[in-house]
Amino acid sequence: RTERIMGKHSRQEINLLDLVPERLIDFETDDARIVTVFAPRFRNSLMKRLFEPRLKSPYFKVTLDDIGSEVWMLCDGKRNVKEIAEAARERFQERIEPCYERLGQFFRQLESARFIRYTNLDRYLKARD
């Protein structure tokens, strides 16, 4: 499956399954292996200086479901999306179907929120030129 990735490069079609996601933000897991990620409220340094001192926490928490938690834990910067999908499919079977479409949407959301990055994206794009 191909996705359109926006970044420093011009818009190109690439195969999402070949990309290697890596987590960029802190998280914790509970006893049931459910992940809660800590997303920064502000990324802009001026906004941080102005508003963070008035807040209880500089982060907001996002709790993932069991499938999202499993996928998050597999985003180790070593496995590509296809390997992650196959591991999730093995564990969750029909619950995760349609697997590639579901994970494609999940990874688009994670990247858009800057919770992950693709470690091999630049190398992948250069190889395609």
NUZAGU-832892 format. One record per residue: residue in three letters; x, y, z of N, C-alpha, C, CB in turn. Coordinates in nm, 3 decimals, m for minus. Glycine has a CB too. Layout:
BEGIN
+-----+---------+---------+---------+---------+---------+---------+---------+---------+---------+---------+---------+---------+
| res |    n_c1 |    n_c2 |    n_c3 |   ca_c1 |   ca_c2 |   ca_c3 |    c_c1 |    c_c2 |    c_c3 |   cb_c1 |   cb_c2 |   cb_c3 |
+-----+---------+---------+---------+---------+---------+---------+---------+---------+---------+---------+---------+---------+
| ALA |       X |       Y |       Z |       X |       Y |       Z |       X |       Y |       Z |       X |       Y |       Z |
...
+-----+---------+---------+---------+---------+---------+---------+---------+---------+---------+---------+---------+---------+
//
This chain:
BEGIN
+-----+---------+---------+---------+---------+---------+---------+---------+---------+---------+---------+---------+---------+
| res |    n_c1 |    n_c2 |    n_c3 |   ca_c1 |   ca_c2 |   ca_c3 |    c_c1 |    c_c2 |    c_c3 |   cb_c1 |   cb_c2 |   cb_c3 |
+-----+---------+---------+---------+---------+---------+---------+---------+---------+---------+---------+---------+---------+
| ARG |   0.084 |  m0.117 |   0.000 |   0.000 |   0.000 |   0.000 |   0.088 |   0.123 |   0.000 |  m0.096 |   0.000 |   0.121 |
| THR |   0.057 |   0.220 |  m0.079 |   0.137 |   0.342 |  m0.084 |   0.065 |   0.453 |  m0.011 |   0.166 |   0.382 |  m0.230 |
| GLU |   0.143 |   0.541 |   0.044 |   0.092 |   0.657 |   0.117 |   0.162 |   0.781 |   0.063 |   0.113 |   0.642 |   0.272 |
| ARG |   0.100 |   0.893 |   0.080 |   0.166 |   1.019 |   0.048 |   0.219 |   1.077 |   0.178 |   0.068 |   1.119 |  m0.024 |
| ILE |   0.348 |   1.101 |   0.182 |   0.414 |   1.153 |   0.301 |   0.460 |   1.295 |   0.271 |   0.534 |   1.063 |   0.345 |
| MET |   0.423 |   1.387 |   0.358 |   0.469 |   1.525 |   0.343 |   0.585 |   1.545 |   0.437 |   0.354 |   1.627 |   0.372 |
| GLY |   0.681 |   1.620 |   0.394 |   0.796 |   1.646 |   0.478 |   0.883 |   1.749 |   0.412 |   0.876 |   1.517 |   0.506 |
| LYS |   1.012 |   1.738 |   0.436 |   1.106 |   1.831 |   0.376 |   1.110 |   1.813 |   0.224 |   1.246 |   1.812 |   0.436 |
| HIS |   1.072 |   1.696 |   0.179 |   1.080 |   1.662 |   0.038 |   0.949 |   1.693 |  m0.030 |   1.117 |   1.515 |   0.020 |
| SER |   0.956 |   1.698 |  m0.162 |   0.830 |   1.714 |  m0.235 |   0.743 |   1.593 |  m0.212 |   0.856 |   1.736 |  m0.386 |
| ARG |   0.617 |   1.609 |  m0.239 |   0.520 |   1.501 |  m0.215 |   0.552 |   1.384 |  m0.308 |   0.374 |   1.551 |  m0.238 |
| GLN |   0.571 |   1.267 |  m0.249 |   0.604 |   1.147 |  m0.327 |   0.522 |   1.030 |  m0.274 |   0.756 |   1.115 |  m0.320 |
| GLU |   0.495 |   0.936 |  m0.363 |   0.430 |   0.814 |  m0.318 |   0.536 |   0.718 |  m0.270 |   0.345 |   0.751 |  m0.431 |
| ILE |   0.515 |   0.665 |  m0.152 |   0.607 |   0.566 |  m0.097 |   0.526 |   0.454 |  m0.035 |   0.703 |   0.631 |   0.009 |
| ASN |   0.591 |   0.343 |  m0.017 |   0.524 |   0.228 |   0.042 |   0.538 |   0.237 |   0.194 |   0.582 |   0.094 |  m0.012 |
| LEU |   0.429 |   0.264 |   0.262 |   0.430 |   0.277 |   0.407 |   0.484 |   0.152 |   0.475 |   0.289 |   0.306 |   0.457 |
| LEU |   0.459 |   0.037 |   0.415 |   0.501 |  m0.089 |   0.476 |   0.653 |  m0.100 |   0.489 |   0.448 |  m0.206 |   0.395 |
| ASP |   0.727 |  m0.025 |   0.407 |   0.874 |  m0.029 |   0.411 |   0.933 |   0.064 |   0.517 |   0.929 |   0.007 |   0.277 |
| LEU |   0.854 |   0.154 |   0.571 |   0.907 |   0.255 |   0.664 |   0.922 |   0.197 |   0.804 |   0.817 |   0.378 |   0.667 |
| VAL |   1.018 |   0.253 |   0.878 |   1.051 |   0.206 |   1.013 |   1.014 |   0.316 |   1.113 |   1.204 |   0.169 |   1.025 |
| PRO |   0.902 |   0.300 |   1.186 |   0.860 |   0.402 |   1.281 |   0.938 |   0.394 |   1.412 |   0.711 |   0.389 |   1.310 |
| GLU |   0.961 |   0.512 |   1.470 |   1.030 |   0.523 |   1.598 |   0.953 |   0.621 |   1.686 |   1.179 |   0.570 |   1.579 |
| ARG |   0.934 |   0.584 |   1.811 |   0.861 |   0.670 |   1.905 |   0.942 |   0.795 |   1.937 |   0.829 |   0.592 |   2.035 |
| LEU |   0.872 |   0.909 |   1.950 |   0.938 |   1.036 |   1.981 |   0.900 |   1.094 |   2.115 |   0.908 |   1.134 |   1.874 |
| ILE |   0.797 |   1.041 |   2.179 |   0.750 |   1.101 |   2.303 |   0.749 |   0.997 |   2.414 |   0.611 |   1.162 |   2.285 |
| ASP |   0.744 |   1.045 |   2.536 |   0.743 |   0.957 |   2.653 |   0.609 |   0.887 |   2.668 |   0.775 |   1.036 |   2.779 |
| PHE |   0.613 |   0.776 |   2.738 |   0.492 |   0.697 |   2.760 |   0.510 |   0.612 |   2.885 |   0.459 |   0.608 |   2.637 |
| GLU |   0.398 |   0.556 |   2.930 |   0.402 |   0.459 |   3.039 |   0.304 |   0.347 |   3.006 |   0.368 |   0.526 |   3.177 |
| THR |   0.326 |   0.232 |   3.069 |   0.233 |   0.121 |   3.050 |   0.179 |   0.080 |   3.186 |   0.303 |   0.001 |   2.979 |
| ASP |   0.058 |   0.030 |   3.186 |   0.001 |  m0.019 |   3.312 |   0.017 |  m0.171 |   3.319 |  m0.150 |   0.021 |   3.324 |
| ASP |  m0.040 |  m0.232 |   3.420 |  m0.026 |  m0.376 |   3.440 |  m0.088 |  m0.458 |   3.326 |  m0.089 |  m0.416 |   3.571 |
| ALA |  m0.186 |  m0.401 |   3.259 |  m0.252 |  m0.470 |   3.147 |  m0.183 |  m0.441 |   3.014 |  m0.399 |  m0.429 |   3.140 |
| ARG |  m0.067 |  m0.376 |   3.017 |   0.011 |  m0.341 |   2.898 |  m0.059 |  m0.237 |   2.810 |   0.039 |  m0.466 |   2.816 |
| ILE |  m0.142 |  m0.154 |   2.871 |  m0.206 |  m0.043 |   2.800 |  m0.113 |   0.077 |   2.810 |  m0.349 |  m0.011 |   2.859 |
| VAL |  m0.091 |   0.140 |   2.696 |   0.003 |   0.252 |   2.686 |  m0.069 |   0.385 |   2.701 |   0.079 |   0.247 |   2.553 |
| THR |  m0.009 |   0.473 |   2.780 |  m0.051 |   0.613 |   2.787 |   0.068 |   0.696 |   2.742 |  m0.099 |   0.654 |   2.933 |
| VAL |   0.048 |   0.776 |   2.636 |   0.156 |   0.861 |   2.586 |   0.140 |   1.001 |   2.643 |   0.157 |   0.865 |   2.430 |
| PHE |   0.254 |   1.068 |   2.661 |   0.256 |   1.204 |   2.715 |   0.295 |   1.299 |   2.603 |   0.355 |   1.215 |   2.835 |
| ALA |   0.194 |   1.364 |   2.547 |   0.216 |   1.456 |   2.436 |   0.236 |   1.597 |   2.490 |   0.098 |   1.451 |   2.336 |
| PRO |   0.338 |   1.667 |   2.441 |   0.359 |   1.804 |   2.488 |   0.241 |   1.894 |   2.447 |   0.491 |   1.861 |   2.433 |
| ARG |   0.199 |   1.977 |   2.540 |   0.089 |   2.071 |   2.509 |   0.134 |   2.176 |   2.408 |   0.040 |   2.140 |   2.638 |
| PHE |   0.259 |   2.218 |   2.419 |   0.313 |   2.320 |   2.329 |   0.447 |   2.274 |   2.277 |   0.325 |   2.456 |   2.400 |
| ARG |   0.472 |   2.300 |   2.150 |   0.602 |   2.270 |   2.090 |   0.680 |   2.399 |   2.065 |   0.585 |   2.192 |   1.959 |
| ASN |   0.611 |   2.508 |   2.051 |   0.673 |   2.637 |   2.029 |   0.735 |   2.687 |   2.159 |   0.570 |   2.739 |   1.975 |
| SER |   0.861 |   2.728 |   2.155 |   0.930 |   2.767 |   2.279 |   0.867 |   2.890 |   2.344 |   1.077 |   2.795 |   2.249 |
| LEU |   0.818 |   2.985 |   2.267 |   0.752 |   3.102 |   2.325 |   0.624 |   3.061 |   2.398 |   0.720 |   3.206 |   2.216 |
| MET |   0.546 |   2.976 |   2.336 |   0.423 |   2.928 |   2.400 |   0.455 |   2.853 |   2.528 |   0.344 |   2.838 |   2.303 |
| LYS |   0.559 |   2.773 |   2.524 |   0.600 |   2.699 |   2.644 |   0.631 |   2.795 |   2.758 |   0.723 |   2.610 |   2.614 |
| ARG |   0.712 |   2.896 |   2.729 |   0.751 |   2.991 |   2.834 |   0.631 |   3.068 |   2.889 |   0.854 |   3.089 |   2.781 |
| LEU |   0.537 |   3.103 |   2.803 |   0.423 |   3.183 |   2.845 |   0.319 |   3.103 |   2.923 |   0.358 |   3.244 |   2.725 |
| PHE |   0.289 |   2.981 |   2.877 |   0.175 |   2.909 |   2.931 |   0.207 |   2.793 |   3.024 |   0.095 |   2.859 |   2.821 |
| GLU |   0.318 |   2.726 |   3.003 |   0.347 |   2.608 |   3.086 |   0.356 |   2.636 |   3.235 |   0.475 |   2.546 |   3.041 |
| PRO |   0.413 |   2.750 |   3.276 |   0.418 |   2.773 |   3.422 |   0.280 |   2.779 |   3.488 |   0.491 |   2.903 |   3.449 |
| ARG |   0.177 |   2.807 |   3.412 |   0.042 |   2.818 |   3.467 |  m0.036 |   2.687 |   3.463 |  m0.035 |   2.923 |   3.392 |
| LEU |   0.021 |   2.588 |   3.400 |  m0.048 |   2.460 |   3.383 |  m0.005 |   2.359 |   3.488 |  m0.024 |   2.404 |   3.243 |
| LYS |  m0.091 |   2.266 |   3.519 |  m0.055 |   2.157 |   3.610 |   0.051 |   2.068 |   3.549 |  m0.178 |   2.074 |   3.646 |
| SER |   0.040 |   2.047 |   3.418 |   0.133 |   1.958 |   3.350 |   0.164 |   2.014 |   3.211 |   0.076 |   1.815 |   3.339 |
| PRO |   0.288 |   2.005 |   3.167 |   0.321 |   2.049 |   3.031 |   0.277 |   1.949 |   2.925 |   0.470 |   2.073 |   3.019 |
| TYR |   0.216 |   1.839 |   2.967 |   0.175 |   1.733 |   2.877 |   0.026 |   1.706 |   2.888 |   0.254 |   1.605 |   2.905 |
| PHE |  m0.030 |   1.650 |   2.783 |  m0.162 |   1.590 |   2.796 |  m0.144 |   1.441 |   2.770 |  m0.266 |   1.655 |   2.696 |
| LYS |  m0.229 |   1.362 |   2.831 |  m0.216 |   1.218 |   2.823 |  m0.314 |   1.162 |   2.720 |  m0.240 |   1.154 |   2.960 |
| VAL |  m0.264 |   1.066 |   2.643 |  m0.347 |   0.995 |   2.546 |  m0.333 |   0.846 |   2.577 |  m0.305 |   1.028 |   2.397 |
| THR |  m0.445 |   0.782 |   2.613 |  m0.443 |   0.639 |   2.643 |  m0.487 |   0.563 |   2.519 |  m0.534 |   0.606 |   2.764 |
| LEU |  m0.404 |   0.469 |   2.477 |  m0.431 |   0.389 |   2.359 |  m0.511 |   0.264 |   2.396 |  m0.299 |   0.350 |   2.289 |
| ASP |  m0.582 |   0.208 |   2.301 |  m0.652 |   0.082 |   2.325 |  m0.550 |  m0.032 |   2.319 |  m0.767 |   0.059 |   2.221 |
| ASP |  m0.595 |  m0.156 |   2.334 |  m0.501 |  m0.268 |   2.339 |  m0.427 |  m0.288 |   2.207 |  m0.575 |  m0.395 |   2.374 |
| ILE |  m0.493 |  m0.267 |   2.094 |  m0.426 |  m0.281 |   1.965 |  m0.326 |  m0.168 |   1.946 |  m0.528 |  m0.283 |   1.849 |
| GLY |  m0.368 |  m0.045 |   1.972 |  m0.277 |   0.069 |   1.960 |  m0.158 |   0.056 |   2.053 |  m0.351 |   0.198 |   1.989 |
| SER |  m0.181 |   0.004 |   2.173 |  m0.072 |  m0.015 |   2.269 |   0.030 |  m0.116 |   2.218 |  m0.128 |  m0.061 |   2.405 |
| GLU |  m0.019 |  m0.225 |   2.163 |   0.072 |  m0.327 |   2.108 |   0.154 |  m0.270 |   1.993 |  m0.007 |  m0.451 |   2.060 |
| VAL |   0.087 |  m0.200 |   1.903 |   0.157 |  m0.140 |   1.789 |   0.258 |  m0.038 |   1.837 |   0.056 |  m0.075 |   1.692 |
| TRP |   0.220 |   0.045 |   1.934 |   0.312 |   0.146 |   1.989 |   0.439 |   0.080 |   2.043 |   0.243 |   0.226 |   2.101 |
| MET |   0.423 |  m0.028 |   2.117 |   0.539 |  m0.096 |   2.176 |   0.628 |  m0.157 |   2.068 |   0.493 |  m0.205 |   2.273 |
| LEU |   0.572 |  m0.189 |   1.953 |   0.651 |  m0.246 |   1.844 |   0.724 |  m0.139 |   1.761 |   0.560 |  m0.326 |   1.753 |
| CYS |   0.692 |  m0.012 |   1.784 |   0.758 |   0.098 |   1.711 |   0.892 |   0.128 |   1.779 |   0.667 |   0.226 |   1.708 |
| ASP |   0.988 |   0.041 |   1.755 |   1.116 |   0.049 |   1.824 |   1.228 |   0.106 |   1.739 |   1.155 |  m0.087 |   1.872 |
| GLY |   1.196 |   0.151 |   1.618 |   1.300 |   0.203 |   1.530 |   1.378 |   0.094 |   1.459 |   1.394 |   0.289 |   1.607 |
| LYS |   1.337 |  m0.032 |   1.473 |   1.405 |  m0.144 |   1.410 |   1.313 |  m0.219 |   1.313 |   1.457 |  m0.240 |   1.516 |
| ARG |   1.186 |  m0.230 |   1.347 |   1.090 |  m0.304 |   1.263 |   1.019 |  m0.208 |   1.168 |   0.986 |  m0.379 |   1.351 |
| ASN |   0.993 |  m0.257 |   1.047 |   0.916 |  m0.174 |   0.955 |   0.767 |  m0.197 |   0.979 |   0.955 |  m0.206 |   0.808 |
| VAL |   0.686 |  m0.117 |   0.914 |   0.541 |  m0.123 |   0.935 |   0.486 |  m0.261 |   0.897 |   0.471 |  m0.013 |   0.853 |
| LYS |   0.540 |  m0.321 |   0.793 |   0.492 |  m0.454 |   0.754 |   0.517 |  m0.556 |   0.865 |   0.560 |  m0.500 |   0.623 |
| GLU |   0.635 |  m0.554 |   0.925 |   0.666 |  m0.646 |   1.035 |   0.576 |  m0.621 |   1.156 |   0.814 |  m0.634 |   1.075 |
| ILE |   0.552 |  m0.494 |   1.183 |   0.462 |  m0.458 |   1.294 |   0.321 |  m0.509 |   1.265 |   0.461 |  m0.304 |   1.316 |
| ALA |   0.275 |  m0.489 |   1.142 |   0.141 |  m0.534 |   1.104 |   0.128 |  m0.684 |   1.118 |   0.109 |  m0.492 |   0.960 |
| GLU |   0.229 |  m0.757 |   1.074 |   0.222 |  m0.903 |   1.083 |   0.221 |  m0.950 |   1.229 |   0.341 |  m0.966 |   1.009 |
| ALA |   0.300 |  m0.887 |   1.315 |   0.300 |  m0.923 |   1.457 |   0.164 |  m0.892 |   1.521 |   0.412 |  m0.848 |   1.533 |
| ALA |   0.107 |  m0.776 |   1.486 |  m0.025 |  m0.738 |   1.539 |  m0.133 |  m0.832 |   1.486 |  m0.059 |  m0.592 |   1.503 |
| ARG |  m0.124 |  m0.868 |   1.359 |  m0.222 |  m0.960 |   1.299 |  m0.215 |  m1.096 |   1.367 |  m0.196 |  m0.974 |   1.146 |
| GLU |  m0.095 |  m1.142 |   1.399 |  m0.079 |  m1.271 |   1.467 |  m0.143 |  m1.268 |   1.605 |   0.069 |  m1.308 |   1.478 |
| ARG |  m0.127 |  m1.156 |   1.676 |  m0.182 |  m1.147 |   1.811 |  m0.333 |  m1.124 |   1.813 |  m0.113 |  m1.036 |   1.887 |
| PHE |  m0.382 |  m1.034 |   1.727 |  m0.522 |  m0.992 |   1.734 |  m0.612 |  m1.058 |   1.630 |  m0.530 |  m0.843 |   1.718 |
| GLN |  m0.555 |  m1.126 |   1.535 |  m0.627 |  m1.200 |   1.431 |  m0.736 |  m1.116 |   1.366 |  m0.687 |  m1.326 |   1.491 |
| GLU |  m0.859 |  m1.162 |   1.366 |  m0.965 |  m1.091 |   1.292 |  m1.002 |  m0.957 |   1.356 |  m1.088 |  m1.178 |   1.283 |
| ARG |  m0.968 |  m0.937 |   1.483 |  m1.002 |  m0.808 |   1.548 |  m0.933 |  m0.689 |   1.483 |  m0.964 |  m0.813 |   1.696 |
| ILE |  m0.819 |  m0.712 |   1.420 |  m0.743 |  m0.601 |   1.362 |  m0.772 |  m0.580 |   1.213 |  m0.595 |  m0.624 |   1.382 |
| GLU |  m0.849 |  m0.668 |   1.155 |  m0.876 |  m0.659 |   1.010 |  m0.975 |  m0.546 |   0.982 |  m0.932 |  m0.792 |   0.956 |
| PRO |  m0.959 |  m0.474 |   0.872 |  m0.852 |  m0.482 |   0.773 |  m0.723 |  m0.420 |   0.828 |  m0.895 |  m0.412 |   0.642 |
| CYS |  m0.624 |  m0.501 |   0.846 |  m0.503 |  m0.466 |   0.920 |  m0.426 |  m0.350 |   0.857 |  m0.412 |  m0.587 |   0.929 |
| TYR |  m0.392 |  m0.360 |   0.729 |  m0.309 |  m0.256 |   0.668 |  m0.380 |  m0.122 |   0.664 |  m0.269 |  m0.298 |   0.527 |
| GLU |  m0.508 |  m0.123 |   0.636 |  m0.583 |   0.003 |   0.633 |  m0.591 |   0.064 |   0.772 |  m0.725 |  m0.020 |   0.577 |
| ARG |  m0.618 |  m0.019 |   0.870 |  m0.629 |   0.029 |   1.008 |  m0.496 |   0.087 |   1.056 |  m0.673 |  m0.084 |   1.102 |
| LEU |  m0.387 |   0.014 |   1.032 |  m0.256 |   0.062 |   1.076 |  m0.210 |   0.182 |   0.993 |  m0.153 |  m0.050 |   1.067 |
| GLY |  m0.246 |   0.185 |   0.866 |  m0.212 |   0.302 |   0.785 |  m0.271 |   0.429 |   0.844 |  m0.262 |   0.284 |   0.641 |
| GLN |  m0.397 |   0.422 |   0.883 |  m0.462 |   0.537 |   0.945 |  m0.397 |   0.571 |   1.080 |  m0.613 |   0.509 |   0.964 |
| PHE |  m0.367 |   0.469 |   1.159 |  m0.305 |   0.489 |   1.290 |  m0.169 |   0.556 |   1.275 |  m0.291 |   0.356 |   1.364 |
| PHE |  m0.087 |   0.509 |   1.181 |   0.046 |   0.568 |   1.162 |   0.037 |   0.709 |   1.106 |   0.129 |   0.480 |   1.069 |
| ARG |  m0.061 |   0.737 |   1.020 |  m0.080 |   0.875 |   0.972 |  m0.111 |   0.968 |   1.089 |  m0.193 |   0.882 |   0.867 |
| GLN |  m0.196 |   0.923 |   1.181 |  m0.230 |   1.005 |   1.298 |  m0.108 |   1.025 |   1.389 |  m0.345 |   0.940 |   1.378 |
| LEU |  m0.034 |   0.918 |   1.412 |   0.085 |   0.929 |   1.498 |   0.188 |   1.024 |   1.438 |   0.148 |   0.790 |   1.519 |
| GLU |   0.210 |   1.014 |   1.307 |   0.307 |   1.102 |   1.243 |   0.258 |   1.246 |   1.241 |   0.336 |   1.055 |   1.100 |
| SER |   0.131 |   1.265 |   1.212 |   0.074 |   1.400 |   1.209 |   0.086 |   1.469 |   1.344 |  m0.072 |   1.394 |   1.166 |
| ALA |   0.067 |   1.394 |   1.452 |   0.078 |   1.449 |   1.587 |   0.224 |   1.456 |   1.634 |  m0.003 |   1.364 |   1.686 |
| ARG |   0.315 |   1.411 |   1.551 |   0.459 |   1.407 |   1.581 |   0.489 |   1.319 |   1.703 |   0.511 |   1.547 |   1.605 |
| PHE |   0.417 |   1.208 |   1.712 |   0.443 |   1.108 |   1.815 |   0.548 |   1.008 |   1.768 |   0.312 |   1.035 |   1.854 |
| ILE |   0.561 |   0.996 |   1.635 |   0.661 |   0.906 |   1.575 |   0.730 |   0.978 |   1.461 |   0.595 |   0.774 |   1.525 |
| ARG |   0.840 |   0.918 |   1.418 |   0.905 |   0.957 |   1.292 |   0.948 |   0.828 |   1.225 |   1.028 |   1.056 |   1.316 |
| TYR |   0.976 |   0.837 |   1.096 |   1.024 |   0.721 |   1.023 |   1.175 |   0.731 |   1.009 |   0.956 |   0.710 |   0.883 |
| THR |   1.247 |   0.638 |   1.069 |   1.393 |   0.648 |   1.075 |   1.458 |   0.634 |   0.938 |   1.449 |   0.543 |   1.168 |
| ASN |   1.393 |   0.566 |   0.846 |   1.454 |   0.542 |   0.716 |   1.390 |   0.623 |   0.603 |   1.446 |   0.395 |   0.683 |
| LEU |   1.313 |   0.725 |   0.635 |   1.241 |   0.799 |   0.532 |   1.336 |   0.870 |   0.436 |   1.147 |   0.900 |   0.596 |
| ASP |   1.433 |   0.942 |   0.487 |   1.527 |   1.013 |   0.399 |   1.603 |   0.916 |   0.308 |   1.627 |   1.096 |   0.482 |
| ARG |   1.652 |   0.808 |   0.367 |   1.726 |   0.708 |   0.290 |   1.636 |   0.645 |   0.185 |   1.785 |   0.599 |   0.383 |
| TYR |   1.511 |   0.619 |   0.223 |   1.414 |   0.559 |   0.131 |   1.388 |   0.652 |   0.012 |   1.281 |   0.529 |   0.205 |
| LEU |   1.370 |   0.780 |   0.039 |   1.343 |   0.876 |  m0.067 |   1.464 |   0.893 |  m0.160 |   1.303 |   1.011 |  m0.007 |
| LYS |   1.584 |   0.895 |  m0.103 |   1.706 |   0.908 |  m0.186 |   1.722 |   0.787 |  m0.276 |   1.831 |   0.925 |  m0.096 |
| ALA |   1.691 |   0.670 |  m0.226 |   1.704 |   0.548 |  m0.306 |   1.606 |   0.548 |  m0.423 |   1.682 |   0.423 |  m0.218 |
| ARG |   1.495 |   0.617 |  m0.409 |   1.393 |   0.620 |  m0.513 |   1.424 |   0.723 |  m0.619 |   1.258 |   0.647 |  m0.453 |
| ASP |   1.514 |   0.818 |  m0.590 |   1.547 |   0.924 |  m0.689 |   1.630 |   0.872 |  m0.804 |   1.622 |   1.038 |  m0.622 |
+-----+---------+---------+---------+---------+---------+---------+---------+---------+---------+---------+---------+---------+
//
